[in-house]
Structure formats: structure tokens, C-alpha cells
Amino acid sequence: MSGDDFLDLPFFEPRHRALVGELDAWAGDNTGHAHGGDVDAACRALVRTLGAGGWLNHAIGGAGRTIDTRAICLIRETLARHAGLADFAFAMQGLGSGAISLFGSAQQQDTWLPRVASGAAIAAFALSEPQAGSDVAAMQCAARLDGDSYVLDGEKTWISNGGIADFYVVFARTGDGGGEGGRGSRGISAFIVEADTPGFEIAERIEVIAPHPLARLRFDGCRVPLANRIGEEGQGFKVAMATLDVFRTSVAAASLGFARRALDEALRRARARAMFGKTLADFQLTQARLAQMATGIDAGALLTYRAAWMRDAGKRVTKEAAMAKLTATETAQQVIDAALQMFGGQGVVSGETVETLYREIRALRIYEGASEVQLLIIARELLAGEGR
């Protein structure tokens, strides 16, 4: 089933088909600067372009500030099919401001969301730490109340948009949340930290195989106004998980975009590549591999858009989002690897589409919860349901 045919399924409404058609045409004309040597500049330019095109309104929930998960997923899938950095720029605006969209005060929303939507302000989501990636309860970054402000101390790492963001949604420990060793997930709070706040610095820029802005952050006596806390004190874990439930599903959608582009490239290569008096496509081994690739993509898409539809229907999707991310990202890795193999030596040439996709997909199996963590989430949800 092609991407367009998939839109005929009952997960979607006519507006979703129109959205994809419009974005696909727009992306073909506007994502050319998603590549180049200066990744920071390219990312800033893409944010501005996406904002000017009106696409970032979907990342924050649109005019009514109701997040349409299906729209976010379709946008990510479409952008990823065109250019990975364009998908990244869109996704991080959504993830970075998602806590404000979902839990922010009216003042916080009015201050930041219009700027995020226009591309005037770049957002970042700062949850992971050197010793607290998948295990959020191990968080060490702390915030203590001092008068009408909080003082933050500690570090965050693997922070996307680190170094170019105008503000960061930072999660820090504000109390004893219980749990092993007296620490747990309940003593965490969320804060908006502006990039020019004294006591905040970019400690290190991090280079990765699919280049995008990434950094380690340091807070040393960083004073943040009480008004910058998102939600109530101690609700930070709830804020983080609710935000991730939206955007974890969209990671699956982005991987579908990468996988569909890889399948397109593989089909083109198979039809054109002459081999032993035939084309690559004439060999049954190639045909079987192409069939496996297409079937895996459709399976991942069904899980992804089930999760997106369920969330838009107001249902809890922790298990379904985990299933979608696990299946779609792992399958996309396999599809892209198979596509690269069909290109032979040309497939590993720097700048070749399948080579770029090979680097782009690898991180998606790790961030916003590694595949192993998704397995644990699924099992936990299944076991918790035994007594229901």
C-alpha cells in the first residue's frame, strides 16, 4: 500500500489527505537547504521556513492549541521522506514546546507558542542526563526554591537543538520522590529556561553520525522565576511522559518516511540495474526482499496510525505508542539496510540517498526511549492489565 493509498483508511479524515498533498508539494520546493556544512545555520533556516509556511502551527496544536497527533505524524513522515533535517526541525519545535502546549499556563502559552509557531523562537526539550537517560528516576539535576525563583544546578546531555535554542524545557529534581535510595520520578518538576539566563551554559557540542544541533548543558546557580515552572511542583514526570506519548508516536512516523524513501530508491535501482543480462528486479531474491520491505512498512504504519488515532480519540496510548515506535524504527532500519545492499558499493558513497538514510535512521532506535525500553514499557503495560 502506497503512502497515498494509506490515507484512505478510516484512521484519517479528508483534511489529513489535503494536508499531506499540500506539504509534499511545499517540501519539494522548500527543503533544499536541509543539507550543507553548517548544520546550525541550516536548522535555523528550516525553522524559519517551516514557520513562514504555517507548518509549525501543527507542532504546537494549531490555533485552538489542540494537538492533532495524526497531523503531526503525517507531517513528520512527509518531511522525513524529503529531508531528515527538515523533519528534525519540525519535530523539535513540537517536542521542545509540547510541555507548554499541554500543561503551560495561559501566560506561558501566550509568551512562547506564537513565537515557536512562527519560527521566531527555537525550542528544546532537556530531560536526559549523563546517568539518567532511559531511567528518568535517576535524575540528578536539582532545583531548589529560593524566594520567588528556583535555583538550578546540574547537567543535561544529548539535548537536541542544544546550542541554537532560544529556550529549554528543563526537568529537575525539586523533592524526594521516594523510590530506591529515596529518589524517584515523583519529585521532578519542569521549567522554562531561556538561553541567556545567567548560570546556564552550553558545556559541549556533540557531533553525531546524522548531523543535527546537539549539546550537553550545564546549570550552575541558574536562577529561574517561579512563573517559569510548568504545572505544579512535582508534576514534571507526568509532564514529560505526556509530552513523549505524543511525540514518541511521531518518531515512528518519521521512520516510516525514511523507510518509504528507501523503498522508492530500492525499486528504482532494481528496475534500472543491469546484471547478468537481466535487471536486478528480475531475480526472485530481489523480489522477495522488496516484498518484505513493503510488508514491514505497512505493518509499522498500521501500528503508528492506530496509536495516533487513539490519542486523538482521547485514549491512553502508552503501550500502543511504544509498539509503534519499536516496530516502525526497527523495521525502517532493516528496510534501509536492504535498500543500501541493492546499491552495492554505490550505496556507501557519502551523500548517496541510501547512505544518508542509513545514518539518519540509526538514532531513531535510541532517542525518546531506546527499543529495549519500548519492550519494557509494553511488557509492563501487559502485566499491569492482568488484574483488570
N, C-alpha and C positions, 0 to 999 in steps of 0.2 A: 504494500500500500504506500503510495507516494505521500509526501507531506501534505499536498493539497487535498488528496482524497481523504486523508485522516480528518480533515476539518469538517467532513460530512457526518462524522459520528455524533451521537447525542450529548457528548461532553460539552459541545460548543454551541454558541449562538451565532446568528448571521453577522453580528458586529465583529466577532473574532475572525471570521474569514476575511472581512473587509480590512481589518487591522493588519493581517499578515500580508495581504496583497499590496497594501499601501507601503508598508515597511520594507518589503522585499524590493520594490522599485526604488524607494528612497535610499536604501542601503547600498544598492548598486552604484548610485551616484555620489554618495557622501562618506564612504568609509575608506577611501583610498589612502588617507593619511593615518591609517591604523598600523602602518609599517614604517620603519625607519630607525635611524640610530638613536635619536633622542626620545626615549620611551616616555619620560615625564612630559615633554612638550606635546608628544602625540596624544597622550592620555588627556591632558588638559584641553587640547583642541577637540577631541572627540566628545568630551563632556559638554563643551560649549555648543558643538554642532548638534548633539542629541537634544540639548535643551532648546535650541532655536527651532528644531524640528517638532517640538512638542512631545517627544517620546518619554522624557523624564517625568512627565506628569503621571504616567502609569507606574513608575517606580515608587512614588510617594502615595499613590492611591487616587490620583485624579482630582478633579475639582471637588468632589464630595468626600475625598480622603477615605474612601472605602477601597481597600486593596483588592484588585481583581487578580487572583493568583493565576488563573488561566491566561490572562493577557500578559502578565509578567513572563510566564513560561514560554508563550508563543514568541514574544519579543526576543527573549534570550536565545531560543532555538534559531530564529531567523538571523539575528545578528551573528551568532557563532558560525553559522553556515557561510557568512560573508567574511568576517574578520574577528579573530579571537579577542583582540584588544578592544574592539567596539563593544563586544558582549561584556567584557570586564568593566569597561567604563560605565555602562548602564547598570550592571548588577551591583557595583559597589556604591553607586548613588542610592540604590534601593536598600541594600543591607546596612549601609552607614547611617541612613536616616530612618530605618524601619522602626527602631525603638521609639522614636519621636512620633512617627505616624500612629503607632499602636497604643502608646502609653503616655506620650508627652502632654504637658499642659497646653491650654489654648495659647498662652504666650509663647511657649517653646515652638509650637507648630507654626504660629504666625511669623515668628522670627526666622526660622530656618527652612521650612518646607518650600516656600516660594523660591528661595534662593537656590535650593537643591534642584527644583524643577526647571528653573531657567538655565542652569549650568553656571550660575554666578558663584556658587559655593560648592566645594568638593567635600564629600563626607567619607568617614572611615569608621569601622567597627572594631574596637580594641578589646578583645576577650582573651586571646591566648597569651600564655606566659612561658618562659623557658622551662618551667617544671609543671605547667598546667595547660596542656593543650586539650586533649580529649577529656581529661579529668578536671572539670571546672572546679570541683570541690577542693582541689589542691591549690587554689589561687592564693597568692601571697601579697599582691599589690593591695595596699591598705589605704583607707580614707577615714580620717577622724574628724568629728565635728568640733569646730572651734568658733564659737560665736555664731555669726550668720554666714559661715562658709565652712567648707570641708578642705582638709589638707591631705593631698595625695602623695604617697611615697611608694616606689616600686618600679617594675618594668613590665612591658608588654612586648611580644615579638610575633613575627610573621603577620604583621599588620598591613593589609592591602591598602593602597593609597597613602601609606606612610611616607611622609616627606613632601607630599603635594596637597594633602587635605587641609581644608580651612578649619575643620572641627572634627573631633573624635568623640564617639560614644564609648566611654571607658567604663569597664566594670571593675569594681574594687571592693575589698572586704571591709565592711563597716561594723561587724559584730561577730560574736561567736555563734556560728550556725549549727553547732552540735556536730555529730558525726565522729568518725575516728579521730582521736587526738584532739577532740574539742573543736574541730573545724569541719565545715560542711557547706552545702550550697545555699542554706537559708540566710547566711549572714553577709550577702553580697548586695550591693546597690549599683545603680547606673548613673553616670554623669556625662554632661556635655562639656568637653574641654576644648576651648578654642586654641588654635595652633600657636598664637602669640602669647599664651598665658605664661607668666614668669614661673620658673621651676619645671617647665616642660621642655624636653629637647628630643631631637632625633638622635639616638645614640649610635645607630648604624644603619646604613642602607644595605639591603640584602639582594644579591643577584641570583636569579633562578633560571631554569632551562627555557621557560617561556617568559621572556622579559615583560615585567609589569612593575609599577611602583610598589615597593615592599620595604618594610623597615622594622627595626627594634626601637621602642620608645622608652624614655626614662622620665620618671616623675620624682622630683626632689624638693619637698616642701611646696608642692604646686597647689596654690590656693584657688578653689573653685567656689563660686557663690552657691548658697543653698538653693537658690532659684534654678540652678542648673542640674539639680538632681531630677532624674526621670522616674516618676512614680514614687511610691513610698520607700522609706529606708528598709532594706532587707528584701525588696522585691526584685532585685537585679537578676537573679537566676530565672525567675518567671519571665522577665522582660527579654532576656537573652534567648531562652528556649522558644518563646512565642515568635520572636523575630526569625530564628533559624527554621522554624516549622514552615514559614512562608518561603524563605529563600533556599532552603535545602532542596525543596522540590524543583526550584528553578535551576539548581546546579544540574539536576538530571536532565532538564530541558536543554541546557547549553550543550551537554554531552551528546544529546540527540542531534543537535545542529552540526557538531563536529563529525559525528558518525555518518550523517546523511551526505555531507560534503565528501567524505572519504569514499562512500559507496558510489557517488557520482563519478569521482575520479577513477575508481577501480573499473567501473563499467566502460568509461571512455577508453581507458588503457587496454582493457580486454578486447574491445572491438577493433582497436587500431593496431595493436602489437602483432607483427608478423612473426610466426615461429613454426619451423619445420613444414613450410608450405601451407600453413593454416594461420588463423589468428588465435591468440590466447583464449578467446571466448569459445572456440570450437572444442576445447578439451573439457571432458567431463569433470575433471578435478577442479578446473576453474569455475565451471557452472555450479558445482556443489558448494564451493566456498562462497560464491556470490549469493546463493540461496540462504546459506547460514547467516551471512551478514544481514540480509534484508529481514529475515525472520527475527533475529536478535534485536534489530532496531525497532520493529513493530512491537515486540514484547515489552521493551523498555518504554516505548511511547504510551502503551496502554496503561502501564503502572504509573507513569508520570502524570498523565492527564486524569487518571482516576483520582490521584491524590490532590491535584489542583482543583478538580471539580468538587470533591468532598469538602475541601477547606472553604471554597466559595459558598457551599451549601451550609456552612456553619458547623461542620462536623469536626471532631478531633482527628488529627491525621498523623500523629507521631509515628505509628507503625507504618502507615501507608507511605509517608514521605521517606522513611528510611528504606523501605523496599524499593521505591522508585529510584532513589539516589544510588543505592547499591547496584541494582540491576543495570540501570542506564549507563553509569560510569564504567563499570567493569565490562559491559558489552561493547561500549564505544572503544575502549582500549583494544579489544580483540578485533573489532571491525577495522580500525585504523591500522593496526599491525598487519592485518591480512591485505589491506589495500597497498601498504608500502611494499609488502613482499611481491606483489604483482608488478611493481615498478622496477624490481631488481636493483641494480646499482644506482639507477637514476633516483630511486626513492630516498636515498640517504644523502643526496646532494643538498647542501644548505640552501634554503629558500624555495625548494620544491614544495608544492602544496601539501603533499602527504607527509613530508618531513616536518613541516611546520605543525600540522595537525598532531603528529606523533609527540611533539614536545608540549603542545597545548593541552592535550588530554590528561597527561600524567598527573598533574596537580589536582585535578578534579576528583581523583580517587582518594585524596587525602584531606583537602580542606573542607570546612563545615562538617567535620566528622568523617574520619577515615572509614574505609569499607569494613574493617574489623569492628569499629564502633557501631556501625549500622547493624551488623549481625547481633551485637549485644542488645541494642535497642529493640530489635524485632523479637528476640527471644524473651526479653524482659516483659514486653507487652503481651506476648502469648501466654507466658506463665502467670502474669497478673490476671489474665482473663479466665483462668481455670476455675476460680471460685465465684464467677459472676453467674 
